[in-house]
Amino acid sequence: MAKAPVLTPQGEDFPRWYQDVVAKAELADNGPVRGTMVIRQYGFALWERLQGELDRRIKEAGADNVYFPLLIPESYLRKEADHVEGFAPELWTVTHGGGKELEEKAVIRPTSETIINSYFSKWVQSYRDLPLRVNQWGNVMRWELRPRLFLRTSEFLWQEGHTCHASEDDAREYVIRILLDVYTDTAVNVLGIPVLPGRKTDNEKFAGANASYCIEGMMGDGKALQMGTSHDLGQNFAKVFDTQFSTEAGDRDYAWQTSWGVSTRLIGALIMAHGDDNGLRVPPHLAPIQCVVLVVKDEEGAGERGRLISEELSAAGVRVELDDRVDTSFGRRATDWELKGVPVRIEVGPRDLREGALTLVRRDTGEKAQIPLDGLHRRVSDLLEEIQRALLAEAEERLRSRTETVATLDDAREAAQTGFAAIGWDALGRDAGETMLAESGVTVRCIQRPDGKLPLSFDDDDLIAIVGRAY
């Protein structure tokens, strides 16, 4: 009898394949309250690695970490009309505490613009206090009708940055800096996912913002995933919360603000952009475990040799795991590590050692090779960089080959069934075309300029709309 596949094949049912990977690679489980999730050890290790890479870049961009309360007075959200209207369907509200009804309801934060701005108004008094740049790591809650682990959950982990600036130009420059130097750089050079930076349409921008910018990635099935956003808030929240400062000229002005964030959705992007029918394929720059040393049988010194190899690789800076659980079958353990997407596997068995060699397996291609014991750490280190480049190149080729330049709305709708369509914003019909596309489940993911720069205005000439179906 043929052995049943571990995962549903991607080509048979991509959503089911995704759910299989999340479960069988032991990334997460559904929580007890609808829409919540329990992130398991390996899933959280991926998030910690990603968090560290983002945190370093955020600090290099000049923002310091803070923490604000989870509960926000309901009245705070109602101060900014567009903001409360935009988030009203997603709010979780606390009405009782200590067994008594609260005098004022509290909202579990869907995002923190309102509570952070209430403190910005206390902290910002003079141009000397600016720019003020803070970042928060935490959780938020937004009611989700159709939850899917990592991609859309009612509670998720994220970072949210918030800044105040003395001028509109300084704020706009920072919005773009975060999008490109933090989010795009992390997506490309850590996650190995090429992204399209652009501006969201007015219909899709953040509630209360003047403009929203995003990075869009193409997943393995050709659908789009918004992987990060950076918002130009103008002076909207500053006016509501009276965040004013004394200018160098001695006048009073409202602060110019930004907010920006990415979330555990990026783990979903990792799965869908690189995964295959055997499970995850984790880029080495992100991988919590870059190499697993798998002892086949603890005979003829194989167990001790495995330990020494692990120590050698660890000393060379490789994140390595020794698997010497020989009471579990070799095939089962090899399959489990493939599911988790560890980039390199080194198999250590008695037969290999008798031949003075080891078996090295690449997770990205599945290639196996017999290699000598000498110079192992250099070979592994070089191979990890090669795998990082290969995964990015594969994703870049998918993005290139499945993005079609079209001239009409109907062509854009058709191309979006298998990938992205690039069409002139005017040729699409701008807002009218966007509405017509939405009727068939197709959206304008972002707007770009022909020269690759981000549009600061929709009045720019020759704007290009990136169109696709999205998660």
N, C-alpha and C positions, 0 to 999 in steps of 0.2 A: 504493500500500500504506500502511495506517495505521501511524503511528509507535508502536512498543511503549512502554508506560509505563515511566518510570524506576524507579518503586517499585511493589511490590505494593499495591493499594488496601487501606486499613484494613478496609473492610467485607468484603473477600474473605478476608483472612487476617491478623489483627492481629499475631500473633507474627512472621510472615514480613515484614510491613511494618516492624516494629521492627528486625529484623536487616538489612533493606535500608537503613534510615536510618543505622544505625551504620556500615555499610560504605561507602555512597555519599556520605555527608556527611563521610567520612574522620575518624571519631571514634576508632575502635579496631579492632584485629585480634586474633584469637586468638593466644596465646603458644604456644611450642613444647612446653611441659608442659601436659597436660590441665588445664583450669580456670583457666589464667592468661591475662592479656591484655596487649597492647601498646597503650598509650594514645597516639594520634597527636597532632600539634601542636594541631589545633583542639579536639580533645577535652580535651587538657590545659589549653588556654587557658580553656575553660569551667570546669574544676576550679580553676584558679588564681584566677579571679574569685570563684567561690563560696567558696573557702578564705579569701580576703581579707575577704569580708563576714562570714563566721563568726568569723574570728580577731579582728576588731575587736570584735564583740559579746561574745566570750568574755573578752577582756581588760577590757571595760567591766564585766563581771560579777565581776572580781577575780581571775581565774586567770592565771598566768604560764606560758609555754611551757618545757618541759623535753624531755629525750630519755633513754629507757631502752633497754637492749640488746634486740636481736631475739631472742636465744636465752635461754631460761629453764630453769634446772635442773628436771628432771622432778619432783624431790622437792617443789618449791614448790607445784606444782599439786595434789599429793596431800594437802596440809595442810588444804584445805577440801573436805569430802566432796561436797557438792552441786555445787560448782564443777567438780571433776574429773569427776564423773559426767555433768554436763551437756555438757562439751566433749570427752569421751573419743572419741566417734565422729569428731570433726573434726580431731584433732591430727595435725600433721606432726612427726615425731621424727628428730633427728639422732643417729646412733649412732657415727659415725666422724669423726675430724678428724686431718689430717696423716698419713693413711695408717694410723692406729691406732684401735682401738676405744676409745671414751671410757669413763673410769671411771664417770661418771654420764651417762646420756642427757640430751640437751637438747631442749626442745620449742621449735619456732618459734612465737612468740607468737600465740595465737588472740585474746587480749586481755591486758591487763597488770596486772590487779588484784593478782596474787600477787607479781610482782617489785617493783611499786611499793610495796606494803604492807611488803615486807621492808625497804625504805628508810625508809618512814614511821615504822617502829618505832625507827629510829635518830634521826630528825629531830625527832620529837614527844616532848617531855619535860614541858612545862608548859602550862597554859592560855594562857600568853603566846605560845606557838607556834601558837595556833589563832585563826581557821581557817587551815588550810594548803590552798591550792587550786592545782593544777597541771594543765596540758594538754599532750598530746603529739600531734604530727602525724607519721604514719608509715604503715607497711604492716603487715598481719597476714595470717596464712594459716589457712584452715579448709577441710578437705576438703569438696568440693561434688560431690554425685552428679549433679546436672543443671545444669551451668553455663550461664549466659547473660550475655553481656557487660554490664558495669556492674551488673546486677541481682543476680546470684549468681555469684561467681567464687572460686576457691580462694585467690587473693591479691587484696586490694583495698587502696585507700588510704583513710585516715580520720583523724579526730581522736578521741582518748579523753581525757576529763577525769576527774580523781580528786581527792577532797577529804577532809579530816578536820575535824570540828567538835567543839565542847565540849558540845553538847547535841543531843538528838534533834530538837527543834523547829527548831534552826538548820539541821541537815542536811536536814530535810524541806522547809524553806522554800527552800533552795538547789536542791534537786531540781526544784521547781516553777519557780523562776526560770529555770533553764537551759532547761527545756522550753518555757516561754512567751516569755521575753525574748530568747532566742537562737535556738532552733530554729523555733518558730512564726513569729516575726518574720521570720526569713530566708526561710522557705517562702512566706509570704504576700507580703512586700514586695520580695523579690528574685526568687525563682522564679516568683512570681505564681500559686502553687498554694494554694488554701484547704485547711486541714487540720482534722481532728477530734482535739483533745487528749483523752486519757483514760488510764485505768489498765488495765494488762494483767491478765488473770485469773491466778490462781495457777498454772494449768497452763502459761501462756505467759511467766511472769516470768523474768528473768535468773537463771541458776544461781548461787545463793549470796546472792541479794538478799531483803530483806524485802518490797519492792514495786517494781514497774517501771511507768513511765509512758511514753507514746509519743504520736507524732502520726501519724495515718493520712490518706493522700491518696487521692482517687479518680482513677484513670487514665482515658484516653479510651474504653476498652472497658468501663468500669464496675467493674473489679476494684480491690481495695485494694492499697496499697503502704505498708508501714511505713517512714516517712521519717526517724525519729530516736527514740532512747530515752534515758531518764534514770532511774537506779536509786537507790533508797534501800537502802543495804547494811546499815543498822543498825550493830551492833557485831560482826557475824559475822566479817569478815576481821580486825578489830582484835584479837579474842580469839585467833584462830588465830596471828597474827603478833606478838602481845603488844604492840600499839600502845597504850600507856597514858600518861597524863599526870597531873600534879599539879593538882588543882582549886584554885580560889580559897580554898576552905575547908580546904585542906591534905590532902584525901583523894586516893586514886588511883582513876582511872576509865578505861575504855576509850573510845577515840575513836569518834565517830559518823561514818559515811562515806557518800559518794556516788560514783557513776561514771556517765558519760554519753558518747554518741558518735553521730556521723553519718558517712557514707562516700560513696564515689563512686557508690553507689546513687542518690544525688540526681540524677546526670546521666541515669540511666535514667528517673527521675521526670519530669525536664524533657522528655525525648523523648516519653513516653507521655501526659503531661498536655496538652501544647500542640501536638504534631506533627500534620501533616495529610498528605494524599496527595501533597504536593509536597516533604515533608521536615520539617525542624525549623522551629519558630517560637520564637525565643529572646526572652524579655522584655528590654527595653532596659536595665533595671537590672543584668542579669547579662551581657549580650552583650559579648564581647571586642571585636567590631566592631559598632558601633551603626549605622553608615551606610557603604555602599560607593558610591564615585563611579565610575561605569562609563563609560569613554570608548567611544562607539560606533565612530567612525572618527576617526583623527588627521588630520582635514582642516579647513581654514579656522579653525585655532587651537583646535580642540576639545581637543586634548591639553593645551595650556597652560592653557586655561580650567579643565579638570578639576583640574589641579595647584593652581591658585589657589583653587578651591572647597574642595579638601581642606584646604589651609592655613587658610582662613577657619573652617571647621568645627572643626578641631583647636584653633585658638586660642580658640574659644568653649566648649571642654571636651567636644566630641563625639569619641568614639572612632571614627576614620574610616580607611578603607582606599581608596587610589586603585588602580583596576584599569585600566591603560592597555595591556593585552596585546592590542593590536589584531591581532596575528598569529594569535590564536585567535578563532573566530567569536563574534559578539555573543550569539547564542542559547545557545551552549554555556556561556559565562561567566555569563549571566543565570540559567540553570538551576542551575549550581553554587552560586551565591550563595543561590538559593531553597532548595536542599537544606540549606545551612548555617544557614538561618533568620535571616540578618541583617535586623534590623527595617526598615530604610529603604534603598532603592536610588535613587540619582540618576543618570539617564542623560544624558550630555552628547554631543550629536551636532551636525554642521554645520547640519542643518535647524532644530534647536531654537535654536541660537545666532542664526541668521538672523532668527528670530521673537522674539528677546530673551527666551527662556524656557528652561526645563528640564523634563524629565519626572521626576516623583517617584512612586515605587511603594512602597506599604505591603505588607510581607510578611504581616501578619496577615490582611488582607482581600483582598489582591491588587489593590486599587484603584489606578488610575493617574490622575495629574492634571498638567496643564501649569501650571507656576508661574513667576512672574517671578524674575529674578536678584536683585533687591533684597530685603533682609531675609531671606535664605535661612537663616542660622544660627538666627534666632529661630523661624522656621517649623519647622525640623527639630527643634530642642530641644523645642518644644511638642508636636510630633507624637510624639516618643519617649515623653513622659509619657502621651499619649493612648493609645498602643499598650500601654503597661504596664498601664494601667487596664482596657483592653478585654480583654486576655488573662486578667486576674484575674476580671473580670466573667463572661466566658464559662465559665471553670472553676467559678466559684461557681454559675452557673445549672445546670451539669451535676450538681454535687453536690446541689443542692436538688431538682432534678426527678427524680433517680434514687435518692433516699433515701426509702423508704416506711416509714411507721409501721404496725406490725402488732401483732397480739394473740396469735398462736399460733406454736408452733415450726414447723409446716408452712408457715404464711404467710411466716415469716422465711426458711426454706429456699428458697421459691419466689422471693421478692423478691431474694434474693442472686444469682440467676442473671443479673440485668441491672444490679444496682447494690448499694446498701446497704439493710439493714433495721434499723430502730430498734425494739426490743422491750424491755419491762420485764424486768429480770434475774430477778425472781421468776417472771414469766409464762413465761420461757424454761425455767425449771427449774434455773437456776444450773448447777452443774458437770455434772449429769446431762444437761441440754439441750445443753451445750457438747459433750459426748462424742457425743451423737446427731447433731449437726450435722456434726461432723468426719468421720463415716462417709460423708457425701456430699460431702466436699471443701469444706465451708463452715466458717468459723471465726469466733469472737468476736474482733473486731479490738481493741476496747477497751470499758471501762465508764465511763459518764459520770453525772454528777448532773443532775437536771432544771434546776438553776439555772446550768448551764454550768461550775461549778467542778469541780475534780478530786476524786474520792472518796479520802479518806484511810483509809477502812475499808469493807469489804463489808457492814458492818452498817447503813450509811446507808439511809434509806428511799427508795423509788421510784427505785432505780438503773436506768439504761438501758444495754442492751447494743447495741453497733453490730456488725452481723453482715454478712459478705460473703465473697466468694471472693478469694484473695490471691495475689500473686506471691511 
